[in-house]
């Protein structure tokens, strides 16, 4: 649904209100800003960086740019929570190549994550090659410039989130991995979990990620300041390779280019597939993303499976038990290391208790009958945890993580029949507005609440107006102003970015977008099983209601054939199975078949170039392009959505 932009005088960013200024001053009074240990650790071991830090693709398309963040040198303005401002400074102003200890290096803030580089016997062992090929290639080039040119001899993916693997083709080639020439090590279930999260629900996650990571916001005191987890997200070329070495159990050891890795499995915590590892040579423990210098997400606002806070705490505890008496350095896939055994163990144990406190107190209150919203208002960290900057709400929050724990155990329903069968947003919005005396009346009352600083309430009531009538200009304008103040107050970077992106969209309209497609790099690395799962998700029931067919696939480049069926408006597929009398038989390479299904090439082009051979009832494939939904990248979030069949 389209709607007109707000008039220019209503569409401009507003200053902080008196209520927002007082809120942020209270944060300044509460926290120990004189504690500068994080700044000391973040700058320790600096070797060099790019000046300016601007990474491009093809020389003109900017994929990553920190050159616009000089404004963070100043004191926190009224429009940014001062605690978040501190985290933004740490992320954006400490970028480049760092020595963790001799032979162990990190490139930080070339993306949202770190790329760790280990000097092996003959080359570089790369840990987590970032989100894009452009960023990982730039990070590797920086290391080669300052430390001496060396080949990449191994790659380790710590877990199944794209900012830790999608830049792999910037440091190795697909053939390096496929041939086994370069070991690519990953945890059990890495392939399935990576592709399930980033492909099956990829479009909706990517759309919500534009809000969470503030991709549409301009850097500045009234706009984007940080992601919390890192300075900014790289927007470059993504890829995927199938790991050729899978770690399955705690205690497994690998020697990669002369460097011993001792692994601990941490599955189902921060990621469904994840491990941490100890490096005896350096007395260094890599905690992947299990620990970081903030409270992480038990549920991530971009959308993902709810994580297990209790298992998360237990895995941190196990790391301390396994490695605490041997480590001298603790480093991770984000932020900066900690040096010294006592400092590192104290930090890790407080991270452990952070997640366990949220877990335990959520369930204590749930067992008294409180629902997830009531619990979120009541769970507060004790000062011993909450006044540690490394436990603050820069990414996850106590408020939404406690709701996630509730959902993990009890689901979204709170037991009240009134919430069992709710109306959809547009319909309920129209009825609320009618009951409250019409849109003009609601806006008039909401404006009084806005002047009183009741921004959460104003957001709730005006959302009903906008969902029922997005062309009601006063409602949309006041809701945008409300989201803006909530963003200015937020200590969580994702919360700030969600609020400010919502305000931007209400003011300027839905941003232009394109149809979602998996990248060629992802497509080439995607196993056929995951491809067919994706096509099943895209199948449109009404269009294929009368379709009943089977397709035999013969893959010319693989030792396996596939059977695909469509019946009952459901697509199923099986390896090493063939129909005796298929409707159609298709012969071609698995790569070409993946490219065809993902819309990166057409069947006609493949047949015309003799890359695809089709036999049987070819006419049954007529209109096949219409069977599968295409997803718009920029569907509405803060205004009514079109109803799809």
N, C-alpha and C positions, 0 to 999 in steps of 0.2 A: 504494500500500500504506500503510495507516494503522498507527500504533503508539502506545502509551501514553506520555504525558510521564514524565520521570524524577520520582522522589519529590523533594519540595521541598528536602531537605537536600543532594541531589546536583545539583540544577538551578541552584544559585546560582553567580554568577561567583566565581572564585578569585583570590587575590592572586598576584603574580609569585613564582615559585620562586627559590631561590638561583641556579640556573643561568641563569634569565632575567635576574635582576638583574645578574649578572656580565657577561652578554652585552651588555646595554645600557650598562653602565659602560665597557666596552671601546670602544664606539662613541664615547662622550663623550671618551675619551682620544685617539682616532684622528683626529678631524676638527677643523678650525680654527673652532670655534664663536665665536671672537672676531671673525670676519669678518662685519660687519654691513651690507655694501654692498646686499644684497638688500632689507633692511628700509628703507634709505634710498630706494632706487628705488621700492619698493612704496608708500611714503607720499607720494612727490613729486607735487605738483600737485593735492592733495586739495581738492575744492570743497564737497561735502556728501553726505549719505546719508540713509537712512531709519532712524529710531530709535524702536522696535526694527526690525530688518530682518526683518519677517514679511509675506509676500505671501499673499493668500488668493484663493479663487475663490468668488464668491457670498456673500462676507462671513463664511463659517464654515469652509470647507474650506481648510486650510493647504496651499499648494503649495510654499512655500520659507520656511525659518525659520532664521536664524542667531542668534536671541536666546538659544539654549541653549549657546552656545560660550564663555561667560565663563570657564569652567574653564581655558581655554587661556592665560589670563594667568599662571598659575602656572608653576613649573619643571616640567620633564618628570618624570612619575612613573615608578616602576619598571615599570608596565604598558604603557608606550609607548616604542618606540625613540626616543631623543632627537633623532635626525636627522629622523625623520618628524614629531615634535612641532614642530620648527622650521618645517617646511613647512606644517603645519597652522596655526600662528600667522600665517604670511605670507598664507595663503589666507583665513582666516576674519576676521582683525582689520583687514584693509585692504579695505574694501568701500565702494562708492558711486561718485560721479562724480569723475573726475580729468581735469585738463588735461594732455595729453601735450605740446602746444605750442599757441599761440593758433590756434583754428579746428579743432583735432583733439582729440577727447575720448574717453574710455572709461568705461563703467560696468562695474565689476568686482565679482565675487562676488554678483551677483544670480542666479547660476546657476553651473553648472560652468565655463562659458565667459565671455568678455568680449563685450560689445556695443560696437563702436566707432562713434562719431557724428562726422561731418564737417560742418562748416558750409559749405554751398554758397552760390551766389549768391542763392537764394530759399528754401532750406529745408535739411532734414537728409538727408544721405546715410548710410544705415544699413549697417554691415558686421556680418554674422552676428547675426541677431535671436534668439539663444538657443534653448532647448529648448521653452519653453512661452509661450503668449500672455500669461499673467499676468505672467511675469518681464520679457518684452520691453516690455509696455505700461508696467509700473512703471519700467523703466529710461528709457524715452522721457519719461514724465511727470516724472521727476527732472531730466532735461536741460532740459525746457521750463520747469520751475520756476526753475532757477538761471541758465539762459542765455537765456531768452526763448522764447516760443512760436513755433514754426516748423513748417510742414508737412513730411512726409516726401516727398522728391522722387526718391529712388532707393534700391534695396536691392541689396547685393552678398552672395552666398553664396560663401564662400571654398572650401568643399568639401562632400562628400556625407555628412557625419555629422550626426545629428539635432540635436545640441546647437548647431548653427550655422545651422539653417534651420527647425526645427519650430515656433518661436515667431513665424513671419513674420506670422501673422494678428493679432498684437498690435500691429503697426505699420502694416500696410496691409490692404486687403480683397482677397478673391479677384478681384473685378471690376477693381480697380486693376491687377492683373497681367494678367488675361485681355484687358483692353482695350488694354493697352500704355500706359495713361496714366502709370504709374510704371514706369520701367525696373527689371527684376529680372535682374541679371547673375550668371551662374554659369559654371563651367568645362565643357568638353566632357564628355559622358556623365554629367552630373550627375543627370539624372532617372533614368536606368537604374540607376546605381550606388546612389543614395539609396534607391530602392524595392526593389531586389534585396536590399540588406543589411538594411533595416528592415522588410520585409514578408515576403519569401520565407522567411527564417529568423527572422522577427521574434519568434515565441513563445519559441523556445529562447534567443535572444539576450537577450530581456527577462528571462527567468527567471534566467539566469546574471548578468545585470546587477544583479539584486537583491542578489546576493552581492558582486559587484565594487564596487558603489557603496555598499554597507552600508545599503540602504534600510530594512532591518528592525531595525537596531541603534539603540539609544538613544545620543545623544551623551554622552560621558563618558570618563574615564580608563581604564575597562575596556570601553569600547564604541567607538562611531564617533568619529573625530577629524577625518578629511578623506578626500577621494578622491585626493589628491595632485595631480591635474590641476586641481582647483578645490575650493572650500570644500564644496559639496554639489550634488546634482543636483536641479533643479526637477522637481516631480511634477504639473505643471499640464496644460492643454489643448494638444494638438499639432495642427498643420496642415501643409499642403503646397500650394504653388502652382507651376505650370509656369513656369520662367524664360522671359522673352521676349527675352533677349539672351545668346548663348552665345559665350564666348571660346574659340578653338580653337588658337591658336599663340602661342608666345613672341614678344614684341615688339608685339603688338596694343595699341592705345591706345583708351581710351574717355574721353570728357569727360562727366561726370555732374554736372549742375547747376553747371557752370563749373569743376569739379575734374578735373584730368587724372590718369588711372590708366594706368600702364605695366605690362603683365602679363607674368609668366613662368609657363609651364606646369610643374607639378610632379606630373604624373600618376603613379599607381602607387607612391607613396611612403607618406606617412602615411595617405592616402586614395586610393582608385582614381581619383577625379576631384577635382583640387585645383589651385589656382593661388596664387601670391603676387603682390604688386604694389608698385610704387614710386610715391610721390606727390611729384612734383618741387616743388610749391608749398611743401611742408613739409620737404623733404629727408628724408622718412621712408619706411622700408621695412617693409611688413607681411609677415611671414613665415608668416601663417596659422597652421597647426599643425605646420609643418615644423621649427621650433625652439620649445622651451619650456624652462622652468627645472627640468628634470629629464631623465632618460633616458625616452624614450617607449617605446611598445610596438611592437616589430617583429611580435609576435603579441599580440593583446589577449585576456586571459583570459575576457572575456564571449563570445568567439567572433567570428571574422571571417577573411577571407582573409589568409594570411601576406603580410606586406609585404616590399618589396625594400630591404634595408639598404644595398646598394651604390648603388642608384639614389638612395636618400635622401641619402646622403653626397654624391653627385655633384650633386644639385640644390642643396644648401646651398652647395657650392663655386661652382656657376654663379651663384647669387645674389650671392656676394661679388664674382665677376668682373664681373657686369653692373652692380651698384649700389654696390659697396664704396667707390669713389672719390667718390661723390656723396652718400651718406647721412650724416646727423647723428643720426638716431634710428632704432632698430630696435624695433618693437612686434609683437605677435602676438595670436592669438585666445584665448590663456590667459596668465595671470600678468601680469607688469609689464614696462614697456619698459626699454631701455638707451639712455642718452644718450651722445653722443660717438662719433666715427667709429672711433677706435682701440679703445675698449672694446667697441663693437658687433661689429667685425670679429674681434677676438680671441675673443669669446664664440661667434660663428658658426663659426669655424674649429675650435674645440674641440668644438662639437656635430658638425661634419662628421667629425672624427677619432674621435669616440665611436662612431658607427655603423659607420665603416669598420674600426675596430679589431675590433669584435665580428664583423663579417663575415669579415675576413681570417683572424683567429685560429681561428674556428670551422672554416673550410675547411682551414686548415693541419692542424689536429688530425684532421679527418675523413679527410684524405688519408694519415694514419698508421694508419687503421683504427679510431679511436675512434668509439663511437656517441654519440648526442646526450646521453645522461645523463652519460657520462664527460667529454664536452667541457664540459658545463655546470659541472662541478666544477672544471675546470682554467682556464677563461678568467677572468682577473682584469685589471682595468684598471690601467695604470701610474698612479702617484700624480699625475702631471701632468694626467691626465684625472679619475681617481677621487676626488681631493680637492677638485674643483670642485663646490660644492653644486648648480650647474645641470646636472651630469651624474649626480647620484645616482639611486638606484633608487626614487624616490617613486611612480612609475607603472609603467613597464616595469622589468625587472631584467636585469642581464647574464645571469643564470642562465637565465631562460626565453627571452630574446631569442636567445641562442646556439642553443638548441634549435630556435627558429623558423627561423634561417638554415639549419640542417641539414635541416629538413623542406622548406624552399623548394627546395633543390637535390636532395635525396635521398629525400624522402618520409618517412613514419612508420616504415617497415621498416628495420632496421639490418643486414640480411643474415644474421642468425642464424636458422636454420630454426625454432628454439624459439619465436620471436616472430612467425612467419609466420601461424599459424592458432590464435590464443589462444582460450581459453574466455571466456565472458562473466562479469562480476564476481560474480554470485550463485553461479554454478556453481563457479567457481574458488575462491571463498571457502569454500564448503562442503568442498571437497576439501582445501584447505590446513588448515583447522581439524581435519579428520579425521586428516590426516597428523601434525599437531602435538600429538595427544593429546586433542583435544576443546577446546571453548570455554573451560571453566574453567581448563584448563592454560595455554592461550594467555594469558589475562588475568593469571594469576599471574606468568608470566614477563614479560609486558609491563609489569606494575607495577614490577618490579625495574629494568627499562630506563628507565621513567619517572623513578624516583628518581635515576637516574644522569644524567638530562638528555638521553637519547637520543630526543628527541621525533620526529624524522623516522622512525626505525625503528618506534617505537610506533604512529605513525599508519598505517604500512604494514601491520603485522601485525593491528592491531585493525580496520582496514577490512575485512579478510577475515571476521572474526567478525561484524561488524555486517551485512555484505552477505549473510551466510548466515543470520543470526538477529537481526533488529533488536530483538527483545524480550529479548535478553540484557542486562539492566540494568547489571551491572558493566562489561561491555565498552563499552556505549554511553556510560556515565558517564566512564570513563577516557579514551575517545577524545575526548569533548568537552573534558575537561581538557587533553588533549594539544594539540588544535587551538588552544585558548585561549593556551597558552604560546607556540606558534609564531606566533600573531597578535601577542602582546605583543612578540616579538622582531623582527617584520618591519619593515624600512625602507620597503618598498613598501606604499602604502595599499591597493591592490587585494588584495595577499596578506593583509594584516591583516584586511580585510573578509571575504575568502573564509573564512579560518580562523575568525573570530568568528561569522560567519553559520552556518558548519557546526556549531560548538559550540552555538549557539542552537537550531538545528533538531534536533540530537540530544537536547537537553535538554527542549525544549517540544513537539516534534512538528511535523509539516508545517503551515505557515501556511495559513489559509483563502485560497482563491483563486476566480477566476471563469474563464469561457471566454474565450480570447483573441479579440479583435475589433479590426480596424483602426478608428481613430477616424473620425468623420464628416469631419473636416477633411482627414485623409489620403485618405479614400475619394474625396472630391470632386476632389482634385487628381491622383489616380492615373490615368495613361493606361490605356486598355483593354488594351493589350498586357501591361502588368504585372498587371492584374487576372486575366487568363486564365492567366498563368504561375502566379499564386498558387493559382487553383482547380485547376490540374494537380497542384500539390504536395499539395493536400488530398484528391485523389481516392483512394478506398479500393478497391484491386484486387479483393478478394474480393466486394465488394458489386456491382461493375459488370462482373463477368467475362462476363456474357451480354448486356450492353448494347451495342448497335450503332446509333448514331443520329447525325443531323446537325441542327444548328439554324442557321437564317438569322436574323441580327439586323439589323434596320433601325433606325438611330439617328436619331431625329427632330431632334436638336440638333447633329448632326455631318455633315460631308460624306463619310462613310465608312460602309460596312456591313461586318459581320463574319460569318464562317462558323466555327462551333464543331462539332467532331466528338468523339465518344467511341467508341473501338473498341480492341480488344486491351488494355483496361484503361488506356488512355492518352488524355488530353485534349489535343487540338491546336486551335489557333485561328489564323485568318488574316484580315487586313484586306482589304477590297475584293475579296472572293471570296464567291460564293453557290452553294449546291447547287441543281441543277436541280429535284430532287424532295426537298426537305428533309423530315425527319420532322416538324419543327415550325418555324414562323416566328414571331418575336417582334418586335413594334414598340413602341418606347418611347424615352425619353430615355436617353442614356448614363449620366447621374447616377443615375436610378432603377434602371437595370440593375445598376450597380455596387453600389448600396445593397442590392439584392435578393441578389446573390451573396455579399456580405460579411455578410449576416445583420442588417443595420440596418433592414430592412423586409421584408415578405413578398410573394410573388407574388400571393397572394389579395387582400391589401390594395391592391396596385397595380392589379390587374384590377378590383377593386370600385370603385375611384375613377377608372376609365377612364384610368389612366396607362400601362397596358400592354395591348396587344392580342395575343392568341395564336391562331394558326390551325394546322390540321393535326391530327396525332395527339396531342391534348392528354393523353390517358391515358398516353402514354409518359413524361410528366413525373411521373407518380405516384411518390411515394417519393424524388423527387430530393434532398430534404433529407438523406436517409440516405446519399447517394453520397459526401458530402464529410465528412472528419474535422473534428471540433472539437478544439481544443488547450487543455488545462488550463494556466492560467498558473503554477500552483504544483506542478509535478511534482517528485518526490523527487530530490535530488542526492546526499545522503550516506547514503541507505538504498536498498534495492532498488527498482528501477523496475518497474511493471507492463509485461508484454511485450505489445506491440501487434502486430496482424497487418499 
